[in-house]
Amino acid sequence: MGKTIIITARKGGTGKTMTTASLGVGLARKGKKVLLIDADNQYSLTVSMGITPDNLPTTLVTVMKDIIDKKDFDPAEGIIRHSEGVDILPANDSLTGMEIVLAPIMGREIILKKYIEKVKSLYNFVLIDTLCAYAHKVSNAEIIIMLSLHLNRCIAMFLASLLVRIIILV
């Protein structure tokens, strides 16, 4: 079973998206199967991986709504294979309104967890690019990486390369 890693920050501009992407690609280059989940309402991971967020048939929101509505779904549906060797469950602007949808739902904190439980066995690592507000919603995460300083692209990539080495040893 794969490990879940959340990359989060209390504010924007800290390099969490670049760290998520670089860490995922680095792990994939080491032969690991990696799923990147874009759970940030700005969907920067989706865009940074070259995916156009408009008109995607399935996104994180689609999957979460299927779980809320107790619909059967294929956990691989909506996952996009990237040329860098990682898979991505993308997001788009529909994620912005998801907090409103989740607010009245009992057990809302485990909806993302339920998806991860379904897909986790297919991957060595599931990396989630998310806002700080979402970090607690995946209580089965083995590793939470909290970025609190602004990282430029080079530093984020260097940090990710160090994390790849550390995580593979764990």
Secondary structure as a PSIPRED ss2 file (coil, helix, strand):
# PSIPRED VFORMAT (PSIPRED V4.0)

   1 M C   1.000  0.000  0.000
   2 G C   1.000  0.000  0.000
   3 K E   0.000  0.000  1.000
   4 T E   0.000  0.000  1.000
   5 I E   0.000  0.000  1.000
   6 I E   0.000  0.000  1.000
   7 I E   0.000  0.000  1.000
   8 T E   0.000  0.000  1.000
   9 A E   0.000  0.000  1.000
  10 R C   1.000  0.000  0.000
  11 K C   1.000  0.000  0.000
  12 G C   1.000  0.000  0.000
  13 G C   1.000  0.000  0.000
  14 T C   1.000  0.000  0.000
  15 G C   1.000  0.000  0.000
  16 K H   0.000  1.000  0.000
  17 T H   0.000  1.000  0.000
  18 M H   0.000  1.000  0.000
  19 T H   0.000  1.000  0.000
  20 T H   0.000  1.000  0.000
  21 A H   0.000  1.000  0.000
  22 S H   0.000  1.000  0.000
  23 L H   0.000  1.000  0.000
  24 G H   0.000  1.000  0.000
  25 V H   0.000  1.000  0.000
  26 G H   0.000  1.000  0.000
  27 L H   0.000  1.000  0.000
  28 A H   0.000  1.000  0.000
  29 R H   0.000  1.000  0.000
  30 K C   1.000  0.000  0.000
  31 G C   1.000  0.000  0.000
  32 K C   1.000  0.000  0.000
  33 K C   1.000  0.000  0.000
  34 V E   0.000  0.000  1.000
  35 L E   0.000  0.000  1.000
  36 L E   0.000  0.000  1.000
  37 I E   0.000  0.000  1.000
  38 D E   0.000  0.000  1.000
  39 A E   0.000  0.000  1.000
  40 D C   1.000  0.000  0.000
  41 N C   1.000  0.000  0.000
  42 Q C   1.000  0.000  0.000
  43 Y C   1.000  0.000  0.000
  44 S H   0.000  1.000  0.000
  45 L H   0.000  1.000  0.000
  46 T H   0.000  1.000  0.000
  47 V H   0.000  1.000  0.000
  48 S H   0.000  1.000  0.000
  49 M C   1.000  0.000  0.000
  50 G C   1.000  0.000  0.000
  51 I C   1.000  0.000  0.000
  52 T C   1.000  0.000  0.000
  53 P C   1.000  0.000  0.000
  54 D C   1.000  0.000  0.000
  55 N C   1.000  0.000  0.000
  56 L C   1.000  0.000  0.000
  57 P C   1.000  0.000  0.000
  58 T C   1.000  0.000  0.000
  59 T C   1.000  0.000  0.000
  60 L H   0.000  1.000  0.000
  61 V H   0.000  1.000  0.000
  62 T H   0.000  1.000  0.000
  63 V H   0.000  1.000  0.000
  64 M H   0.000  1.000  0.000
  65 K H   0.000  1.000  0.000
  66 D H   0.000  1.000  0.000
  67 I H   0.000  1.000  0.000
  68 I H   0.000  1.000  0.000
  69 D C   1.000  0.000  0.000
  70 K C   1.000  0.000  0.000
  71 K C   1.000  0.000  0.000
  72 D C   1.000  0.000  0.000
  73 F C   1.000  0.000  0.000
  74 D C   1.000  0.000  0.000
  75 P C   1.000  0.000  0.000
  76 A C   1.000  0.000  0.000
  77 E C   1.000  0.000  0.000
  78 G C   1.000  0.000  0.000
  79 I C   1.000  0.000  0.000
  80 I E   0.000  0.000  1.000
  81 R E   0.000  0.000  1.000
  82 H C   1.000  0.000  0.000
  83 S C   1.000  0.000  0.000
  84 E C   1.000  0.000  0.000
  85 G C   1.000  0.000  0.000
  86 V C   1.000  0.000  0.000
  87 D E   0.000  0.000  1.000
  88 I E   0.000  0.000  1.000
  89 L E   0.000  0.000  1.000
  90 P C   1.000  0.000  0.000
  91 A C   1.000  0.000  0.000
  92 N C   1.000  0.000  0.000
  93 D H   0.000  1.000  0.000
  94 S H   0.000  1.000  0.000
  95 L H   0.000  1.000  0.000
  96 T H   0.000  1.000  0.000
  97 G H   0.000  1.000  0.000
  98 M H   0.000  1.000  0.000
  99 E H   0.000  1.000  0.000
 100 I H   0.000  1.000  0.000
 101 V H   0.000  1.000  0.000
 102 L H   0.000  1.000  0.000
 103 A C   1.000  0.000  0.000
 104 P C   1.000  0.000  0.000
 105 I C   1.000  0.000  0.000
 106 M C   1.000  0.000  0.000
 107 G C   1.000  0.000  0.000
 108 R H   0.000  1.000  0.000
 109 E H   0.000  1.000  0.000
 110 I H   0.000  1.000  0.000
 111 I H   0.000  1.000  0.000
 112 L H   0.000  1.000  0.000
 113 K H   0.000  1.000  0.000
 114 K H   0.000  1.000  0.000
 115 Y H   0.000  1.000  0.000
 116 I H   0.000  1.000  0.000
 117 E H   0.000  1.000  0.000
 118 K H   0.000  1.000  0.000
 119 V H   0.000  1.000  0.000
 120 K H   0.000  1.000  0.000
 121 S H   0.000  1.000  0.000
 122 L H   0.000  1.000  0.000
 123 Y C   1.000  0.000  0.000
 124 N C   1.000  0.000  0.000
 125 F E   0.000  0.000  1.000
 126 V E   0.000  0.000  1.000
 127 L E   0.000  0.000  1.000
 128 I E   0.000  0.000  1.000
 129 D E   0.000  0.000  1.000
 130 T E   0.000  0.000  1.000
 131 L C   1.000  0.000  0.000
 132 C H   0.000  1.000  0.000
 133 A H   0.000  1.000  0.000
 134 Y H   0.000  1.000  0.000
 135 A H   0.000  1.000  0.000
 136 H C   1.000  0.000  0.000
 137 K C   1.000  0.000  0.000
 138 V C   1.000  0.000  0.000
 139 S C   1.000  0.000  0.000
 140 N C   1.000  0.000  0.000
 141 A C   1.000  0.000  0.000
 142 E C   1.000  0.000  0.000
 143 I E   0.000  0.000  1.000
 144 I E   0.000  0.000  1.000
 145 I E   0.000  0.000  1.000
 146 M E   0.000  0.000  1.000
 147 L E   0.000  0.000  1.000
 148 S C   1.000  0.000  0.000
 149 L C   1.000  0.000  0.000
 150 H C   1.000  0.000  0.000
 151 L C   1.000  0.000  0.000
 152 N C   1.000  0.000  0.000
 153 R H   0.000  1.000  0.000
 154 C H   0.000  1.000  0.000
 155 I H   0.000  1.000  0.000
 156 A H   0.000  1.000  0.000
 157 M H   0.000  1.000  0.000
 158 F H   0.000  1.000  0.000
 159 L H   0.000  1.000  0.000
 160 A H   0.000  1.000  0.000
 161 S H   0.000  1.000  0.000
 162 L H   0.000  1.000  0.000
 163 L H   0.000  1.000  0.000
 164 V H   0.000  1.000  0.000
 165 R H   0.000  1.000  0.000
 166 I H   0.000  1.000  0.000
 167 I H   0.000  1.000  0.000
 168 I H   0.000  1.000  0.000
 169 L H   0.000  1.000  0.000
 170 V C   1.000  0.000  0.000
